[in-house]
Amino acid sequence: MKFQQGYSQAQQQTQKLAMTQKLQQAIQMLQFNTEELRDYVETVSLENPLIEVVAPKIRSDLTMMGNRSEKTDFIGQIPDQHESLFEYLINQIHLNYRDTFLRKLMLVLVEYVDVNGYLKVDEEEIKQEMGATDIQLLDALTLLQQLDPPGVGARNLQECLMLQTERDNHAPDLAYLLLEEAFDQIANHRFEQIGKEYKLTMVQVQEIIDYIRSLNPFPGAGFGESVPDFIIPDLTLIRKEEQLSVLSNKRGQLKLNFNESYFTRLEQQADAETKEYLKEKLQQYEWLKRTIGQRKDTILEVGKLIVKYQEPFFLEKKGALKPLMLKDIAKELEVHESTISRSVNGKYIETDFGVFELRSFFVNKISDEDTSADEVKQLIQGFIDDENKNKPLSDQKIADMLKTNGQKVSRRTVAKYREALGIASSSKRKRFD
């Protein structure tokens, strides 16, 4: 048997998408949010004298998803320069205490207060480092715990809540005592046991528990927080009665102007090399303007389809979202899913009840049911809002109610969604008033 190997030539015609530099830039521009797009175009304009950039107008009444749409003055939108908790405590110490050994101890202790306001330190090390006695360290700690905010300098949650209660003249009677003596029972919801031991009615116990729940477990968490930048919506939803329409937000759009006088002046006097330079810059301007327009049109078309699919949400103002996948929009627009992903990430739509990221309208359906997790969560929230607080609904009972309503959801899934909503279990929701 002979083995033969031969070679031949043949032509084959195929279509392949070439990722040119301009195509890569166009894809990148679609992915940019409004601020990133502005930065990119302004960078290009620095190298192209034919491009004049007109920055978008920024409204001062924009709100994030879930917030109310409240109009405020522009000055109120300027971020505050928040001082840190450390700076706030240091300033209080310098203002209120003279330069003594106790103040030095307080200044050392402040360095060990974490961002939540808790003191995380080995007291023995501090005593050895500073040459302090037990009494001196205790005095410095006591003075530190008298600073604002109430609860700062606590070494654990129990002490934090006790410090706040101690300084509150309106705290219920026995609230401090229960925190001191029955903290574990409170944490484990053994309220009936507390009532028997301290000879309180369940209504009195409930009043004290409600007060304790109103205290701040993280007294330092509000300091030095970052303030979010402006969000410039790409789209605006107009609602007239039951009719919805989506428009590009003109106030947020980047505008390019062509420097006609500069181009004409140089073109009349230019040599061949300068004319070639002008031709290149003109093509760049035309490409950039066309690409920005295509980006705007793509986002608008995606936004229109999202509103079409999620119409009940916009008509009912935060109604339940329907199951929606990126591939559903991609199929209708006959584009790749990645294009839809780039079109919704960091892009926002402005409504009369808040500003929402387009990405947030894509939710998975539950198993084979035409039901979204958002719908189920809203139903669970509604059931719990309406429940008898003296006999809260168990997860199994909620699952049975959902089944009656047409949603087949297991008890474990109900528990998972309830926890995601920040709702405690039925035993912890029980009230006695």
Residue pairs with C-beta under 8 A, 6 or more apart in sequence:
17 23
22 287
25 291
26 291
26 294
26 295
27 342
28 40
29 37
29 40
29 291
29 292
29 295
30 295
30 298
30 339
30 342
30 343
31 342
31 345
31 346
32 40
32 346
33 345
33 346
33 347
34 56
34 232
34 234
34 252
34 254
35 229
35 232
36 346
37 254
37 292
37 295
38 53
38 55
38 56
38 254
41 51
41 53
41 254
41 256
41 288
41 292
42 53
44 51
44 284
44 288
45 51
45 52
45 53
48 281
48 284
48 285
49 259
49 262
49 281
50 258
50 259
50 262
50 263
50 278
50 281
50 282
50 284
50 285
51 256
51 257
51 258
51 259
51 281
51 284
51 285
51 288
52 256
52 257
52 258
52 259
53 254
53 255
53 256
53 257
54 254
54 255
54 256
54 257
55 254
56 232
56 251
56 252
56 253
56 254
56 255
57 251
57 252
58 230
58 232
58 251
58 252
59 251
60 71
60 72
60 73
60 74
60 76
60 77
61 69
61 70
61 71
61 72
62 230
62 231
62 232
62 233
62 350
62 355
63 69
63 70
63 354
63 355
64 228
64 231
64 354
64 355
65 354
65 355
65 356
65 357
65 360
66 354
67 354
68 353
68 354
69 351
69 352
69 353
69 354
69 355
77 230
79 227
80 227
82 223
82 224
82 225
82 227
83 91
83 223
83 224
84 223
84 224
85 113
85 115
85 117
85 152
85 220
85 223
85 224
86 110
86 111
86 113
88 148
88 223
89 110
89 113
89 144
89 147
89 152
90 107
90 110
92 147
92 148
93 103
93 106
93 107
93 110
93 147
97 103
97 106
97 143
101 132
101 136
102 136
102 139
102 140
102 143
104 130
105 126
105 130
105 132
105 136
105 137
105 139
105 140
106 140
106 143
106 144
108 126
108 129
108 130
109 119
109 121
109 126
109 140
109 141
109 144
109 153
110 144
112 119
112 120
112 121
112 126
113 119
113 120
113 144
113 152
113 153
113 220
114 120
114 220
115 220
115 221
115 223
115 224
116 218
116 219
116 220
116 221
117 149
117 151
117 152
117 153
117 154
117 160
117 218
117 219
117 220
117 221
118 153
118 154
118 155
118 156
118 160
118 220
119 141
119 144
119 153
119 154
119 155
123 137
126 132
126 137
127 133
127 134
127 137
132 140
141 153
144 152
144 153
145 152
145 153
145 154
145 163
147 153
149 216
149 219
149 220
149 222
150 163
150 164
150 167
150 168
150 216
150 219
151 160
151 161
151 163
151 164
151 215
151 216
151 219
152 163
152 219
152 220
153 163
154 160
154 162
154 163
154 219
157 217
158 179
158 180
158 183
160 215
160 217
160 219
161 179
161 212
161 215
161 217
162 176
162 179
162 180
164 215
164 216
164 219
165 171
165 175
165 176
165 179
165 211
165 212
165 215
166 176
171 211
172 204
172 207
172 208
172 211
174 198
174 200
174 208
175 208
175 211
175 212
177 198
178 186
178 194
178 198
178 208
178 212
179 186
179 212
182 194
182 197
182 198
185 191
185 193
185 194
186 194
186 209
186 212
189 427
189 428
189 430
191 202
191 205
191 206
191 209
191 432
192 202
194 200
194 205
195 201
195 202
195 204
195 205
200 208
202 432
202 433
203 432
203 433
205 432
206 431
206 432
206 433
207 433
231 348
231 355
232 249
232 251
232 252
232 348
233 249
233 252
233 348
233 349
233 350
233 355
234 248
234 249
234 252
234 296
234 299
234 303
234 347
234 348
234 349
234 358
235 246
235 247
235 248
235 249
235 299
235 300
235 303
235 347
235 348
235 349
235 350
235 358
236 246
236 247
236 248
236 249
236 349
236 350
237 244
237 245
237 246
237 307
237 314
237 349
237 350
237 351
237 352
238 244
238 245
238 246
238 247
239 314
239 315
239 351
239 352
242 315
244 307
244 311
244 314
244 315
246 300
246 303
246 304
246 307
246 349
247 300
248 296
248 299
248 300
249 350
253 296
254 292
256 285
256 288
256 289
256 292
258 285
263 278
263 282
266 274
266 278
267 275
267 278
270 277
270 278
298 339
298 343
299 343
299 347
299 358
301 333
302 329
302 333
302 340
302 343
302 344
302 358
303 347
303 349
303 358
305 329
305 332
305 333
306 324
306 329
306 344
306 349
306 358
306 361
307 314
307 349
309 322
309 324
309 328
309 329
309 361
310 321
310 322
310 324
310 361
312 319
312 320
312 322
313 319
313 320
313 321
313 322
313 361
314 351
317 353
318 353
318 354
319 378
320 372
320 374
320 375
320 378
320 379
321 361
321 363
321 372
321 374
321 375
322 363
322 372
322 375
323 363
323 364
323 365
323 370
323 371
323 372
324 361
324 362
324 363
324 372
325 362
325 364
326 337
326 340
326 341
326 344
326 362
327 337
329 340
330 336
330 337
330 339
330 340
333 339
333 340
343 358
344 357
344 358
344 359
344 361
344 362
345 357
345 358
345 359
346 357
346 359
347 357
347 358
347 359
348 355
348 356
348 357
348 358
349 355
349 356
349 358
363 372
363 373
363 374
364 372
364 373
365 371
365 372
366 372
366 373
366 376
366 407
366 409
366 413
367 408
369 407
369 408
371 406
371 407
373 417
375 407
376 402
376 407
376 409
376 413
376 417
377 417
377 420
377 421
379 402
379 405
379 407
380 398
380 402
380 414
380 417
380 418
380 421
380 423
381 421
381 423
383 393
383 398
383 401
384 392
384 393
384 398
384 418
384 423
384 429
387 393
387 429
389 429
389 430
389 431
390 430
390 431
390 432
391 430
392 426
392 427
392 429
392 430
393 401
393 426
394 426
395 411
395 414
395 415
395 418
395 425
395 426
396 411
396 414
398 414
398 418
399 409
399 410
399 411
399 413
399 414
402 408
402 409
402 414
403 409
409 417
415 425
418 425
423 429
